[in-house]
Amino acid sequence: MKEFLFSLKTSEFNNTDHRTELNGTERLIVRRGQPFTVNLHLRSGAYQPGSSALDLTAETGPQPSDQYGTRASFGLTDQIDTSQWSAAVTSHMDMVSLSICSPPDAPIGRWRLSLGQAGQFEFVLLYNPWCTGDMVYMEGEKELEEYVLAQDGIIFRGNSQYPIPTPWNFGQFEDGILDACLRILDMNPKCLRNPGKDASGRRNPIYVSRVISAMVNCNDDQGVLLGKWTNDYTDGVSPMSWRGSVEILRNWDRTACEPVRYGQCWVFAAVACSVSRALGIPSRVITNYQSAHDSNSNLIIELFVDENGQLMKNSRDMIWNYHCWIENWMTRPDLQTGFDGWQAVDPTPQEKSEGVYCCGPIPLKAIKQGEITYKYDGPFIFAEVNADVHTFWKLKDGRTKKVITTTKVGLKISTKSVGSDEREDITHLYKYPEGSEEERETFTKANHQNKLLQQQDNAGLLINVKVSPEMRKGCDFDVFAVVTNNTGSEKKCRLVFGSRAVSYNGILGGNCGFKDLLNVQLAPGQEKRIALRMNFSNYASHLTEDNLIRLAALLVDYSTQEAYLAVRNIVLVNPEIRVRILGEPKERRKLAAEITLQNPLSVPLLDCCFTVEGSNLTDGKIITERLDSAVEPGQDAKVKIYFTPTRSGLRKLVVDFDSNKLCHVKGYRNVIIGK
């Protein structure tokens, strides 16, 4: 072994070969189950196959153990064995090229490799979705490009009728992010309690996904983000202000793991996606519209409305306008066959799982087939997309009556399409079509008796809420309660039509408009449209940062005392941010962008500020440009920013606009950077 002198790890070649070069080439970062090359100088003479020996030892974690797979000793063999730690000489002249391979189930993390007396070095080992033997193996280069290598993407917000694409900079290859992700693993309570066992557990993406789910929130550990669902963020940053994961992860890492204030569901999900991709797990953010929060696992959401049809706080059950989580791709050898593929993982702290605020991973196929006893947390996620909704009308005298309504959950489950910014509807991956035989079988398996017993109500009275084609923030517009009498007799009814600001997780705000009609008369077969005017002067001061308004129309039949409820959330559209690229985009050439937003309000905008970032565009930095003067109604807020792209390819410039009256307006521009 004294014949060799360790010389060079050839990080640039190895990192490029292992698709980790975006992390930099200053250190060795490789993927498991795939050989990498180490060069050794000979002390004297020439390499003699069969007679020159070398003992190698690979170790990870603070308590390396052969038993737990965190330590391996091996020597030279004739050829590489990709199923276990192995080494083979691939060429030998003045320098010996040594090919080394880890098994495809080796624990990920920081490793130390000793080459006898020739020396030792450290390297980082990641999951390998390009390796068929790895639990995270995924076919298709386009899919791998999207779910592992893409550093930016789209998260869908808004509502089910109007999904709004929000740009996000995942930035998993930006400077310092991989180290922050490895620190997340090191700071998780399981590692602090038993670091040797935790290091061994990192071989399994099921275990690591669960750790990520727990550590992205800080409810019971030194996690990354603190959640907050009110409008007071003066001691931190509004969740709406974040444009990407990079600043969040860097802040957490730089402040000795102090939780970053604040996050909400799409921020938790986006950061978890960044961490998963950084470690090599294919991951994507999904949005579930009309997402149920079932607090007692009975698969029923019980809602109470007052005499005006407005939601009351009588239950922990909620229906969120939307909720985001992530899906990670992996096999499930712990379950029976057929449940590999996408697994739902939810890092937003809602309910505890095994005593910890985490959720998943649970196979999407298990949710779809009603196998809710499978690990992990099947009932909660099944309810998010399938719960039955019971609505009760609470009268002033204390009595409650069940309301006839058509509220459904689990609508337009969405994610970004592969290779484009279009929305892909993946509802079919979570549930069978409504009313199908397969759906009934699923509910039977999940013991969802309420859904099975639910009768279709062939009510003679129908009520719906209709809206104008386009509702922009700052404008006045009408919404309509449409009432239809399908009976053969005349009906006399009371109609209460109200609107209130609402946050995306269902918390109601101030009154934006109200109408109470005590004498609505409907002839047999007649339809009436009752308009409610939404004036900017009324709703402006009540809107939350989500730009959402809840419309509720309650119809009471005087003859039968039956109550009918129609509810619809509307999202007010922010003005468009226009981005114009000035000049030819080239790698490492300074570039300018002109960014413009027109003031749609009837009042001036003060303290206007544009904030810009983009992976491989702004060198991991955030660019801020402020306007000195007010922007009058109908006028443009305009700035010019400069940046130097660091890498060619399709990149996303993410823009955020803030002012005193118009906040958190999001925009982006895709830029193709030439070499």
C-alpha positions as CSV (number, residue, x, y, z in Angstrom):
1,M,0.0,0.0,0.0
2,K,3.0,2.3,0.4
3,E,3.4,2.2,-3.4
4,F,0.6,4.8,-3.9
5,L,0.5,8.5,-3.2
6,F,-2.9,10.1,-3.2
7,S,-3.0,13.0,-5.6
8,L,-6.2,14.2,-7.2
9,K,-9.9,13.6,-6.9
10,T,-10.8,15.1,-10.3
11,S,-13.9,16.7,-8.9
12,E,-14.8,18.6,-12.1
13,F,-14.9,15.4,-14.2
14,N,-16.7,13.4,-11.5
15,N,-19.3,16.0,-10.6
16,T,-20.1,16.5,-14.3
17,D,-20.4,12.8,-14.8
18,H,-22.7,12.5,-11.7
19,R,-24.8,15.6,-12.7
20,T,-23.8,17.5,-9.6
21,E,-21.5,20.1,-11.2
22,L,-24.1,22.8,-10.6
23,N,-23.1,22.5,-6.9
24,G,-19.6,23.6,-8.0
25,T,-16.5,21.6,-8.7
26,E,-14.4,22.6,-5.7
27,R,-15.3,19.3,-3.9
28,L,-16.3,15.8,-4.8
29,I,-20.1,15.3,-4.9
30,V,-21.3,12.0,-6.4
31,R,-24.3,9.8,-6.6
32,R,-24.6,6.3,-5.1
33,G,-24.4,3.2,-7.3
34,Q,-22.3,5.0,-9.9
35,P,-18.5,4.8,-10.1
36,F,-16.2,7.8,-9.7
37,T,-12.6,8.2,-10.4
38,V,-9.6,8.9,-8.1
39,N,-6.1,9.4,-9.4
40,L,-3.0,8.1,-7.5
41,H,0.6,8.8,-8.2
42,L,3.1,5.9,-7.9
43,R,5.9,6.4,-5.4
44,S,8.3,4.4,-7.5
45,G,8.3,1.9,-10.3
46,A,5.2,0.8,-12.2
47,Y,1.8,-0.6,-11.1
48,Q,1.8,-4.4,-11.2
49,P,-1.6,-5.9,-11.6
50,G,-2.2,-8.6,-9.1
51,S,0.7,-7.7,-6.8
52,S,0.1,-4.0,-5.9
53,A,-2.4,-3.9,-3.0
54,L,-4.6,-1.1,-1.6
55,D,-6.9,-1.2,1.4
56,L,-9.8,1.2,1.3
57,T,-12.3,2.2,4.1
58,A,-15.4,4.3,3.6
59,E,-17.1,5.8,6.7
60,T,-20.0,8.1,7.3
61,G,-21.6,9.5,10.5
62,P,-20.1,9.9,14.0
63,Q,-20.4,6.1,14.8
64,P,-19.4,4.2,11.7
65,S,-20.5,0.6,11.8
66,D,-20.2,-2.3,9.3
67,Q,-23.5,-3.6,10.8
68,Y,-25.5,-0.5,9.9
69,G,-23.9,0.1,6.5
70,T,-22.1,3.2,7.6
71,R,-18.6,1.7,7.3
72,A,-17.2,-0.5,4.6
73,S,-13.6,-2.0,4.1
74,F,-12.7,-3.2,0.7
75,G,-9.8,-3.8,-1.6
76,L,-9.0,-3.8,-5.3
77,T,-10.9,-6.1,-7.6
78,D,-10.6,-6.8,-11.3
79,Q,-13.7,-4.8,-12.1
80,I,-16.3,-2.6,-10.4
81,D,-19.3,-4.2,-8.6
82,T,-22.0,-1.6,-8.5
83,S,-24.0,-3.5,-5.9
84,Q,-21.4,-2.9,-3.2
85,W,-18.5,-0.8,-2.2
86,S,-15.8,-1.8,-4.7
87,A,-12.6,-0.4,-6.4
88,A,-10.8,-1.3,-9.5
89,V,-7.8,0.1,-11.5
90,T,-9.0,1.5,-14.8
91,S,-5.6,2.7,-16.2
92,H,-2.0,2.9,-15.0
93,M,0.9,4.8,-16.4
94,D,2.7,7.4,-14.3
95,M,-0.6,7.8,-12.5
96,V,-3.1,5.1,-11.5
97,S,-6.7,5.9,-12.2
98,L,-8.9,4.2,-9.6
99,S,-12.6,3.7,-10.1
100,I,-14.6,3.5,-6.9
101,C,-18.3,2.7,-6.5
102,S,-20.8,2.8,-3.6
103,P,-23.8,0.5,-3.5
104,P,-27.1,1.9,-4.6
105,D,-28.5,1.7,-1.1
106,A,-25.6,3.4,0.7
107,P,-26.6,6.1,3.2
108,I,-26.4,9.6,1.8
109,G,-24.4,12.3,3.4
110,R,-20.8,13.2,4.1
111,W,-18.3,10.3,3.7
112,R,-14.6,9.8,4.5
113,L,-12.6,7.5,2.2
114,S,-9.2,6.3,3.4
115,L,-6.9,4.7,0.8
116,G,-4.5,2.9,3.1
117,Q,-1.4,5.0,3.7
118,A,-1.9,6.9,0.4
119,G,-4.2,9.4,2.1
120,Q,-7.9,10.1,2.7
121,F,-10.5,12.6,1.5
122,E,-14.1,13.5,2.1
123,F,-16.9,13.5,-0.4
124,V,-20.7,14.0,-0.4
125,L,-22.9,11.1,-1.5
126,L,-26.4,11.7,-2.9
127,Y,-29.4,9.6,-4.0
128,N,-29.1,8.6,-7.7
129,P,-32.4,8.7,-9.6
130,W,-30.4,7.7,-12.8
131,C,-29.4,4.3,-11.1
132,T,-31.8,1.4,-11.6
133,G,-30.8,-0.1,-8.3
134,D,-31.6,3.1,-6.3
135,M,-35.0,3.4,-4.6
136,V,-35.5,6.8,-6.2
137,Y,-34.8,5.6,-9.8
138,M,-36.9,7.4,-12.3
139,E,-37.1,6.7,-16.1
140,G,-37.2,9.5,-18.6
141,E,-34.6,12.3,-19.0
142,K,-37.3,15.0,-19.4
143,E,-38.8,13.9,-16.1
144,L,-35.4,13.9,-14.3
145,E,-34.6,17.3,-15.8
146,E,-37.9,18.6,-14.3
147,Y,-38.0,16.9,-10.9
148,V,-34.3,16.8,-10.0
149,L,-32.3,19.3,-11.9
150,A,-34.8,22.2,-12.5
151,Q,-33.9,25.0,-10.2
152,D,-37.1,27.0,-10.8
153,G,-40.7,26.2,-11.2
154,I,-44.4,27.2,-10.8
155,I,-46.6,26.8,-7.8
156,F,-50.3,27.1,-8.4
157,R,-52.4,29.3,-6.0
158,G,-55.6,31.3,-6.6
159,N,-58.6,29.1,-6.5
160,S,-60.1,26.1,-8.4
161,Q,-61.9,28.4,-10.9
162,Y,-58.8,30.6,-11.4
163,P,-55.6,28.8,-10.7
164,I,-52.8,31.4,-10.6
165,P,-49.3,30.3,-11.5
166,T,-46.7,31.7,-9.0
167,P,-43.0,31.5,-9.9
168,W,-40.6,30.0,-7.4
169,N,-36.8,29.8,-7.3
170,F,-36.0,26.4,-5.8
171,G,-32.3,27.1,-6.1
172,Q,-31.1,23.7,-4.9
173,F,-27.7,24.1,-6.5
174,E,-27.0,27.6,-5.3
175,D,-23.9,28.2,-3.1
176,G,-24.4,26.8,0.4
177,I,-27.7,25.1,-0.2
178,L,-26.5,21.5,-0.2
179,D,-24.7,22.1,3.1
180,A,-27.8,23.6,4.6
181,C,-29.8,20.5,3.5
182,L,-27.2,18.2,5.0
183,R,-27.4,20.3,8.2
184,I,-31.2,19.8,8.3
185,L,-30.5,16.0,8.4
186,D,-27.9,16.5,11.2
187,M,-30.2,18.7,13.3
188,N,-33.2,16.4,13.2
189,P,-34.1,15.0,16.7
190,K,-33.6,11.4,15.6
191,C,-30.0,12.2,14.7
192,L,-29.4,14.1,17.9
193,R,-30.8,11.1,19.9
194,N,-29.0,8.4,18.0
195,P,-26.7,9.7,15.4
196,G,-25.4,6.2,14.4
197,K,-28.9,4.8,13.7
198,D,-29.9,8.0,11.9
199,A,-26.9,7.9,9.6
200,S,-27.9,4.3,8.7
201,G,-31.5,5.4,8.1
202,R,-30.4,7.9,5.4
203,R,-30.0,5.0,3.0
204,N,-33.8,5.0,2.8
205,P,-35.7,7.9,1.0
206,I,-38.8,7.0,3.0
207,Y,-37.0,7.8,6.2
208,V,-35.4,10.9,4.8
209,S,-38.6,12.2,3.3
210,R,-40.2,11.9,6.7
211,V,-37.3,13.8,8.3
212,I,-37.7,16.5,5.7
213,S,-41.4,16.8,6.4
214,A,-40.7,17.2,10.1
215,M,-37.7,19.6,9.8
216,V,-39.0,22.1,7.3
217,N,-41.4,23.2,10.0
218,C,-40.1,24.0,13.5
219,N,-43.0,22.9,15.7
220,D,-41.1,20.3,17.7
221,D,-37.5,20.7,16.6
222,Q,-34.9,23.2,15.3
223,G,-36.6,23.2,11.9
224,V,-36.4,25.7,9.1
225,L,-39.7,27.7,9.1
226,L,-42.1,29.0,11.6
227,G,-45.7,29.0,10.3
228,K,-48.1,31.9,10.8
229,W,-51.6,32.4,9.4
230,T,-52.5,36.0,10.5
231,N,-51.8,39.3,8.8
232,D,-49.3,40.6,11.3
233,Y,-45.7,39.7,10.2
234,T,-43.9,42.8,11.6
235,D,-41.4,40.5,13.5
236,G,-40.5,38.6,10.4
237,V,-41.3,38.2,6.7
238,S,-44.7,37.7,5.2
239,P,-45.0,34.3,3.5
240,M,-46.2,36.2,0.4
241,S,-42.9,38.0,0.2
242,W,-40.7,35.0,-0.5
243,R,-39.7,34.3,-4.1
244,G,-37.7,31.2,-3.5
245,S,-36.1,28.8,-1.1
246,V,-32.5,30.1,-1.3
247,E,-32.9,33.0,1.1
248,I,-34.9,30.9,3.6
249,L,-32.4,28.1,3.7
250,R,-29.4,30.4,3.9
251,N,-31.0,32.5,6.7
252,W,-31.7,29.3,8.7
253,D,-28.2,28.0,8.2
254,R,-26.5,31.4,9.0
255,T,-28.5,32.0,12.2
256,A,-27.5,28.7,14.0
257,C,-30.7,27.0,13.0
258,E,-33.0,29.7,14.3
259,P,-36.4,29.2,12.6
260,V,-37.1,31.7,9.7
261,R,-40.3,33.7,10.2
262,Y,-42.7,33.1,8.4
263,G,-44.1,30.3,6.2
264,Q,-47.4,29.0,4.9
265,C,-48.3,25.9,3.0
266,W,-46.8,26.7,-0.4
267,V,-43.6,28.0,1.3
268,F,-43.2,24.8,3.4
269,A,-43.8,22.7,0.3
270,A,-41.4,24.7,-1.9
271,V,-38.6,24.5,0.7
272,A,-39.2,20.7,1.1
273,C,-39.0,20.3,-2.7
274,S,-35.7,22.2,-2.8
275,V,-34.3,20.0,0.0
276,S,-35.5,16.8,-1.7
277,R,-34.1,17.7,-5.1
278,A,-30.8,18.8,-3.5
279,L,-30.4,15.4,-1.9
280,G,-31.3,13.6,-5.2
281,I,-34.9,12.7,-4.6
282,P,-37.3,13.5,-7.5
283,S,-39.8,16.0,-6.1
284,R,-42.6,18.3,-7.2
285,V,-45.0,20.7,-5.5
286,I,-48.7,20.0,-5.9
287,T,-51.8,22.1,-5.1
288,N,-55.1,20.6,-3.9
289,Y,-58.0,23.1,-4.3
290,Q,-60.8,22.9,-1.8
291,S,-58.6,21.0,0.6
292,A,-60.2,19.5,3.7
293,H,-58.5,19.6,7.1
294,D,-60.1,16.7,9.0
295,S,-59.0,17.1,12.6
296,N,-60.6,13.9,14.0
297,S,-60.0,11.4,11.2
298,N,-63.7,10.6,10.7
299,L,-63.5,11.7,7.0
300,I,-66.3,14.3,7.6
301,I,-65.9,18.0,7.6
302,E,-68.6,19.7,9.7
303,L,-69.2,23.3,9.0
304,F,-71.6,25.7,10.7
305,V,-73.1,28.9,9.2
306,D,-75.0,31.6,10.9
307,E,-78.4,33.0,9.8
308,N,-76.6,35.1,7.1
309,G,-74.8,32.1,5.7
310,Q,-71.4,33.1,7.0
311,L,-69.0,30.5,8.4
312,M,-68.9,30.1,12.2
313,K,-66.0,28.8,14.3
314,N,-67.7,25.8,15.8
315,S,-65.3,23.2,14.6
316,R,-61.6,22.5,14.1
317,D,-62.5,21.1,10.7
318,M,-61.7,23.5,7.8
319,I,-61.8,23.6,4.1
320,W,-58.7,25.5,2.8
321,N,-59.2,27.4,-0.5
322,Y,-56.0,25.5,-1.5
323,H,-53.3,23.5,0.2
324,C,-49.8,22.6,-1.1
325,W,-47.7,19.7,-0.3
326,I,-45.0,17.8,-2.2
327,E,-44.7,14.4,-3.9
328,N,-41.4,12.5,-3.8
329,W,-40.7,9.6,-6.1
330,M,-39.5,6.3,-4.7
331,T,-40.2,2.6,-4.4
332,R,-42.0,1.2,-1.3
333,P,-40.4,-2.1,-0.4
334,D,-42.1,-1.8,3.0
335,L,-45.5,-2.2,1.4
336,Q,-47.0,-4.9,-0.9
337,T,-46.2,-4.6,-4.6
338,G,-47.9,-1.9,-6.6
339,F,-47.4,1.2,-4.5
340,D,-44.1,2.5,-5.9
341,G,-44.0,5.9,-7.6
342,W,-45.2,9.3,-6.3
343,Q,-45.6,9.6,-2.5
344,A,-47.4,12.5,-0.8
345,V,-45.3,14.3,1.8
346,D,-46.8,17.3,3.7
347,P,-44.4,19.5,5.7
348,T,-47.0,22.0,6.8
349,P,-47.6,21.5,10.5
350,Q,-51.2,20.5,10.9
351,E,-51.6,17.2,12.9
352,K,-49.0,15.0,14.6
353,S,-47.8,11.7,13.2
354,E,-46.2,9.3,15.6
355,G,-45.9,12.3,18.0
356,V,-44.2,14.6,15.5
357,Y,-45.5,17.3,13.2
358,C,-44.9,15.6,9.9
359,C,-47.0,13.8,7.3
360,G,-46.2,11.0,4.8
361,P,-44.9,9.6,2.7
362,I,-48.0,7.8,1.6
363,P,-48.4,6.3,-2.0
364,L,-50.8,8.2,-4.2
365,K,-52.0,4.8,-5.3
366,A,-52.9,3.9,-1.7
367,I,-55.0,7.1,-1.5
368,K,-56.7,6.4,-4.8
369,Q,-57.5,2.8,-3.8
370,G,-58.6,3.6,-0.3
371,E,-55.8,1.7,1.4
372,I,-55.6,4.3,4.2
373,T,-54.0,2.0,6.8
374,Y,-50.8,2.0,4.8
375,K,-47.8,4.1,6.0
376,Y,-47.8,6.9,6.5
377,D,-50.8,9.1,7.5
378,G,-53.2,7.8,4.9
379,P,-56.5,8.9,6.6
380,F,-55.4,12.6,6.8
381,I,-54.4,12.9,3.2
382,F,-57.3,10.8,2.0
383,A,-59.6,13.2,3.8
384,E,-57.9,16.2,2.2
385,V,-59.1,15.1,-1.2
386,N,-62.2,12.9,-0.4
387,A,-63.8,14.1,2.8
388,D,-67.6,14.5,3.0
389,V,-68.9,18.0,3.8
390,H,-71.8,18.4,6.2
391,T,-73.0,22.0,6.6
392,F,-75.4,23.1,9.4
393,W,-77.4,26.3,9.7
394,K,-77.4,27.6,13.3
395,L,-80.5,29.6,14.1
396,K,-80.7,32.4,16.7
397,D,-82.8,30.2,19.0
398,G,-79.9,27.7,19.2
399,R,-81.4,25.1,16.9
400,T,-79.3,23.7,14.0
401,K,-80.6,22.4,10.7
402,K,-78.7,20.6,8.0
403,V,-78.2,22.8,4.9
404,I,-78.6,21.5,1.3
405,T,-75.3,22.4,-0.4
406,T,-73.0,21.0,-3.1
407,T,-69.6,21.8,-1.5
408,K,-66.9,19.4,-2.6
409,V,-63.3,18.9,-1.7
410,G,-60.2,17.8,-3.7
411,L,-60.7,19.8,-6.9
412,K,-58.2,20.4,-9.7
413,I,-55.2,18.8,-8.0
414,S,-52.4,20.6,-9.9
415,T,-48.7,20.6,-10.6
416,K,-46.3,22.2,-13.1
417,S,-46.1,20.2,-16.4
418,V,-42.8,18.6,-17.4
419,G,-40.9,21.0,-19.6
420,S,-43.4,23.8,-19.6
421,D,-45.1,26.3,-17.2
422,E,-48.6,24.9,-18.0
423,R,-50.7,23.4,-15.3
424,E,-51.0,19.6,-15.3
425,D,-54.2,18.2,-13.6
426,I,-53.3,15.1,-11.6
427,T,-56.6,14.7,-9.8
428,H,-56.9,11.2,-11.4
429,L,-53.8,10.1,-9.5
430,Y,-55.6,10.7,-6.2
431,K,-59.2,9.7,-6.9
432,Y,-61.5,8.0,-9.3
433,P,-64.2,10.0,-11.2
434,E,-67.0,11.2,-9.0
435,G,-69.9,8.7,-8.9
436,S,-67.9,5.9,-10.6
437,E,-68.0,2.3,-9.5
438,E,-64.3,2.4,-8.6
439,E,-65.0,5.4,-6.4
440,R,-67.6,3.5,-4.5
441,E,-65.3,0.5,-4.0
442,T,-62.6,2.9,-2.7
443,F,-65.0,4.4,-0.2
444,T,-66.1,1.0,0.9
445,K,-62.4,0.0,1.5
446,A,-61.7,3.2,3.4
447,N,-64.9,2.7,5.5
448,H,-66.2,6.0,4.2
449,Q,-69.8,5.2,5.0
450,N,-70.9,8.8,4.9
451,K,-70.1,9.1,1.2
452,L,-71.7,5.8,0.5
453,L,-74.9,6.7,2.2
454,Q,-75.1,10.2,0.9
455,Q,-78.2,10.7,-1.2
456,Q,-78.4,13.0,-4.2
457,D,-80.8,15.7,-3.3
458,N,-83.2,16.4,-6.2
459,A,-84.2,19.7,-4.7
460,G,-86.9,21.7,-6.3
461,L,-85.0,24.9,-5.5
462,L,-81.5,25.5,-6.8
463,I,-79.1,28.3,-6.0
464,N,-75.7,29.1,-7.5
465,V,-73.2,31.9,-7.4
466,K,-72.1,33.3,-10.7
467,V,-69.3,35.9,-11.3
468,S,-68.1,38.3,-13.9
469,P,-65.6,37.0,-16.4
470,E,-62.7,39.0,-15.0
471,M,-62.4,40.5,-11.6
472,R,-59.3,42.7,-11.2
473,K,-58.1,44.2,-7.9
474,G,-59.0,47.9,-7.9
475,C,-62.1,47.5,-10.0
476,D,-65.8,47.5,-9.2
477,F,-67.8,44.5,-10.5
478,D,-71.0,42.5,-10.0
479,V,-71.5,39.0,-8.6
480,F,-74.8,37.1,-8.9
481,A,-76.9,34.7,-6.9
482,V,-78.9,32.7,-9.4
483,V,-82.1,31.1,-8.0
484,T,-84.2,28.5,-9.9
485,N,-87.6,27.1,-9.0
486,N,-87.9,23.6,-10.5
487,T,-91.1,22.8,-8.6
488,G,-94.6,23.0,-9.9
489,S,-95.7,25.6,-7.4
490,E,-94.9,29.2,-6.6
491,K,-92.2,29.8,-4.0
492,K,-91.7,32.6,-1.6
493,C,-88.1,32.8,-0.2
494,R,-85.6,34.8,1.8
495,L,-82.2,35.3,0.1
496,V,-79.2,36.4,2.1
497,F,-76.3,37.2,-0.2
498,G,-73.0,38.2,1.5
499,S,-69.3,38.6,0.8
500,R,-66.4,38.6,3.2
501,A,-62.6,38.7,2.7
502,V,-61.1,35.3,3.4
503,S,-57.6,33.9,3.7
504,Y,-56.5,30.9,1.7
505,N,-56.9,28.6,4.7
506,G,-60.5,29.6,5.2
507,I,-60.3,32.3,8.0
508,L,-62.9,35.0,7.4
509,G,-62.2,38.7,7.4
510,G,-64.3,41.8,7.1
511,N,-67.6,42.4,5.2
512,C,-67.2,43.4,1.6
513,G,-70.9,43.6,0.6
514,F,-74.2,42.3,1.8
515,K,-77.8,42.0,0.7
516,D,-80.8,40.6,2.6
517,L,-84.0,40.1,0.5
518,L,-87.0,39.0,2.6
519,N,-89.5,38.5,-0.3
520,V,-88.1,36.7,-3.3
521,Q,-91.0,35.3,-5.3
522,L,-90.4,32.5,-7.9
523,A,-93.0,31.2,-10.3
524,P,-92.8,27.6,-11.3
525,G,-89.8,27.1,-13.6
526,Q,-88.6,30.7,-13.0
527,E,-85.0,31.7,-12.7
528,K,-83.9,35.0,-11.1
529,R,-80.4,36.6,-11.0
530,I,-79.8,38.9,-8.0
531,A,-76.7,41.1,-8.3
532,L,-74.4,42.2,-5.5
533,R,-72.1,45.1,-6.4
534,M,-68.5,44.7,-5.2
535,N,-67.1,48.2,-4.8
536,F,-63.3,48.7,-4.4
537,S,-64.0,51.3,-1.8
538,N,-65.8,48.6,0.3
539,Y,-63.5,45.6,-0.1
540,A,-60.1,47.3,-0.4
541,S,-59.5,47.7,3.4
542,H,-60.6,44.1,4.1
543,L,-58.7,42.1,1.6
544,T,-55.9,39.9,2.9
545,E,-52.7,39.3,1.0
546,D,-54.5,36.3,-0.7
547,N,-56.8,38.7,-2.6
548,L,-59.7,36.3,-1.9
549,I,-63.4,37.0,-1.2
550,R,-65.9,34.4,0.0
551,L,-69.4,34.7,-1.6
552,A,-72.2,33.0,0.3
553,A,-75.8,32.9,-0.9
554,L,-78.3,31.4,1.6
555,L,-81.9,30.7,0.3
556,V,-84.6,29.8,2.8
557,D,-87.9,28.3,1.5
558,Y,-90.7,29.8,3.8
559,S,-93.1,27.0,3.1
560,T,-90.7,24.1,4.0
561,Q,-88.1,26.0,6.1
562,E,-85.4,24.2,4.0
563,A,-82.2,26.1,3.6
564,Y,-80.0,26.0,0.5
565,L,-76.4,27.3,0.5
566,A,-74.1,28.2,-2.4
567,V,-70.5,29.2,-1.6
568,R,-67.9,30.4,-4.0
569,N,-64.5,31.9,-3.4
570,I,-63.2,34.4,-5.9
571,V,-59.7,35.7,-6.4
572,L,-59.0,39.3,-7.5
573,V,-56.4,39.4,-10.2
574,N,-53.3,41.5,-9.6
575,P,-51.9,43.6,-12.5
576,E,-49.4,42.0,-14.8
577,I,-45.7,42.6,-14.3
578,R,-44.1,43.0,-17.7
579,V,-40.4,42.1,-18.2
580,R,-38.5,43.1,-21.3
581,I,-35.0,41.8,-21.8
582,L,-32.6,44.3,-23.3
583,G,-29.8,42.9,-25.4
584,E,-28.8,39.4,-26.4
585,P,-28.8,37.0,-23.4
586,K,-25.3,35.3,-23.2
587,E,-23.5,33.4,-20.5
588,R,-21.3,35.6,-18.4
589,R,-22.3,38.8,-20.3
590,K,-24.0,41.6,-18.4
591,L,-27.7,41.9,-19.3
592,A,-30.5,44.4,-18.6
593,A,-34.2,43.9,-18.0
594,E,-36.9,46.6,-18.0
595,I,-39.6,45.8,-15.5
596,T,-43.0,47.6,-15.6
597,L,-46.3,47.5,-13.7
598,Q,-49.3,49.7,-14.3
599,N,-51.1,51.1,-11.2
600,P,-54.7,49.8,-11.5
601,L,-56.0,51.5,-8.4
602,S,-57.7,54.8,-8.0
603,V,-55.1,56.0,-5.5
604,P,-51.4,56.7,-5.9
605,L,-48.9,53.9,-5.0
606,L,-46.1,54.9,-2.6
607,D,-42.9,53.1,-1.5
608,C,-42.8,51.1,-4.7
609,C,-40.2,48.4,-4.8
610,F,-39.3,45.6,-7.3
611,T,-37.3,42.6,-6.1
612,V,-35.7,40.1,-8.5
613,E,-33.9,36.8,-8.3
614,G,-33.2,33.8,-10.5
615,S,-31.0,30.7,-10.4
616,N,-28.0,31.0,-12.7
617,L,-29.1,34.6,-13.5
618,T,-28.4,36.8,-10.4
619,D,-25.5,34.8,-9.0
620,G,-27.5,33.6,-6.0
621,K,-28.2,37.2,-4.9
622,I,-31.4,39.3,-4.6
623,I,-31.7,42.5,-6.6
624,T,-33.8,45.3,-5.2
625,E,-34.8,48.5,-6.9
626,R,-36.9,51.2,-5.3
627,L,-38.9,54.1,-6.8
628,D,-38.4,57.6,-5.3
629,S,-41.7,59.0,-6.4
630,A,-45.3,58.0,-6.2
631,V,-47.0,56.2,-9.1
632,E,-50.3,57.8,-10.0
633,P,-53.4,55.9,-11.0
634,G,-53.0,54.5,-14.5
635,Q,-49.3,55.3,-14.6
636,D,-46.4,52.8,-14.8
637,A,-44.0,51.8,-12.1
638,K,-40.8,51.2,-14.1
639,V,-37.2,50.1,-13.2
640,K,-34.2,48.8,-15.1
641,I,-32.1,46.0,-13.4
642,Y,-28.8,44.5,-14.4
643,F,-27.5,41.0,-13.9
644,T,-24.9,38.6,-15.3
645,P,-26.1,35.1,-16.2
646,T,-23.7,32.4,-15.0
647,R,-25.0,29.4,-17.0
648,S,-26.6,28.9,-20.4
649,G,-30.1,27.3,-20.9
650,L,-33.7,28.2,-20.1
651,R,-33.8,30.3,-16.9
652,K,-36.6,32.0,-15.0
653,L,-36.3,35.6,-13.7
654,V,-38.7,35.9,-10.7
655,V,-40.0,39.4,-9.9
656,D,-42.0,40.7,-6.9
657,F,-43.6,44.1,-6.6
658,D,-44.5,45.8,-3.3
659,S,-46.0,49.2,-2.4
660,N,-48.2,50.7,0.3
661,K,-51.5,49.7,-1.4
662,L,-50.6,46.9,-3.7
663,C,-48.4,44.1,-2.3
664,H,-46.8,40.9,-3.3
665,V,-47.6,41.1,-7.0
666,K,-45.7,38.2,-8.6
667,G,-44.3,37.9,-12.1
668,Y,-41.6,36.2,-14.1
669,R,-39.9,36.0,-17.5
670,N,-38.4,32.9,-19.0
671,V,-35.0,33.8,-20.5
672,I,-33.0,31.6,-22.9
673,I,-29.3,32.2,-22.1
674,G,-26.9,31.4,-25.0
675,K,-23.3,30.1,-24.5
